[in-house]
Amino acid sequence: ALPICNEDGMGLVNIVRQEAQVDLLKQLGSTHVVNSSDDDFVGQLRSAIDDTDAFYGFDPIGGGKSVDNVFKAMEQVAVGKMTEYSRYGSNQQKRMFIYGRLDVGATILSPSYGFGWTLS
């Protein structure tokens, strides 16, 4: 996906769990790599989403809170770009696709993503 996104000028946010993976992806040309093990992961994720407008994501993990964390960050970025306040959040479309089950536990979601979100 990285070469295709770079070639087409599409912003891509890579989420990894180890610093070695950050280094590898940056060597391959990725500009937005965030490490979920870092203390400031959520802030890095929000910043990367804001820079790229990446409101679609693909998750190979499946279980746990990874999708929840990404949806929350997407919504926080979207709310920051709103011109009018809405107590219901944004209507920015956000979409996540789970394509793997590296974590076979439950996928945990919380009600904090605004109006427009889809999980497939």
Helices and strands as residue ranges (DSSP letters): H 2-8, E 14-16, H 19-27, E 33-35, H 41-52, E 56-59, E 62-64, H 66-80, E 94-98, E 103-107, E 117-119
